[in-house]
Structures are given as C-alpha cells and as structure tokens.
Amino acid sequence: MLPVCHSGVTYAPMRTLTVKLEADQDLWLEQQARALKRSKGGIIRELISERQMTKRGSIGHVLRDLCGSLAGSKDLSTRPLTGYGRAKTGV
C-alpha cells in the first residue's frame, strides 16, 4: 500500500512554514536550488538538519571540512618531538 499523498508533493505530513527573506538571500537560495536541481524547501530542510546535528554532533563531525587539510604524518606517534619538554634558557 502506498502512503497517502497529502498535497501531491510530499508523502509524509509536514508542517508549512512561511519565511521572509532578504532579496540577496532569495537570490542565493534560488541559485542553489537551480544548481542542485532541488527545491528551495529541500535545501532549507537540509540546512536545518545539518545545524541540528552540529549542536549534538561530535567534534569530528563539526570539523569534518578540515579533515585532510594539514600536511604531515598521519600517525603522530611517529613524529619526532624535538625541542618539546625542554626548559627555555635565557628567559
């Protein structure tokens, strides 16, 4: 049995929200929707979901865009720590 189609678009009952946007925000949203071939509402729902996960997510999730951006050994246990732990002289 197929789920009931409420408004001809969604399969599950969703609440409707009206949002007032600045002209530049609407232009950005329109461009994103066109580029991603998605609805404006779909983009907004995804942004809200990402924000919800960020507040409850792990530090790894929050910093996921930085993963792999640093050069150096991937295994820090193999990196020599020269100069660490020594007392500074002449201070």
C-alpha positions in Angstrom: 0.0 0.0 0.0 1.4 3.4 -1.0 1.4 6.2 1.6 -1.3 8.9 1.1 -0.1 11.9 -0.8 -1.2 15.0 1.1 -0.5 17.9 -1.3 0.6 16.0 -4.3 4.2 16.5 -3.4 5.0 15.1 0.0 4.4 11.6 1.3 4.6 12.3 5.0 2.6 15.0 6.7 4.9 18.1 7.0 4.2 21.4 8.6 4.2 24.5 6.4 6.4 27.5 7.3 6.4 30.9 5.6 9.8 32.7 5.7 10.5 36.3 4.8 13.9 36.5 3.0 16.0 39.5 2.0 16.4 39.8 -1.8 20.0 38.5 -1.7 19.0 35.5 0.4 16.2 34.6 -2.0 18.6 35.0 -5.0 21.2 32.7 -3.3 18.5 30.1 -2.4 17.2 30.2 -6.0 20.7 29.8 -7.5 21.4 26.9 -5.1 18.1 25.2 -5.9 18.7 25.5 -9.7 22.3 24.3 -9.4 21.5 21.3 -7.2 18.2 20.6 -9.0 16.4 20.6 -5.7 13.5 22.5 -4.2 14.1 25.6 -2.0 12.3 23.8 0.8 14.6 20.8 0.5 17.7 22.9 0.8 16.3 24.7 3.8 15.4 21.4 5.5 18.9 20.1 4.8 20.5 23.2 6.3 18.3 22.9 9.4 19.2 19.2 9.8 22.9 20.0 9.5 22.6 22.6 12.1 20.7 20.2 14.4 23.5 17.6 14.0 26.2 20.1 14.6 24.9 21.1 18.0 24.7 17.5 19.1 27.4 16.1 16.9 30.9 15.0 17.7 33.9 17.3 17.3 34.9 15.1 14.3 31.5 16.0 12.7 31.9 19.7 13.4 35.5 19.7 12.0 34.8 17.4 9.0 35.6 20.0 6.5 39.2 20.3 7.9 40.0 16.6 7.7 43.0 16.0 5.5 43.8 19.7 5.2 47.0 19.6 7.2 50.3 18.2 6.0 52.5 15.9 8.0 52.5 12.4 9.4 49.0 10.8 9.8 50.4 8.9 12.7 51.5 11.4 15.3 53.2 8.7 17.4 55.9 8.5 14.7 56.6 12.3 14.6 59.8 13.3 16.4 59.1 15.8 19.2 62.4 17.6 19.2 62.5 20.6 21.4 59.4 19.7 23.4 59.7 19.4 27.2 63.0 21.3 27.5 63.2 24.3 29.8 63.7 27.6 28.0 67.0 29.2 28.7 67.6 33.0 28.9 64.1 33.9 29.8 
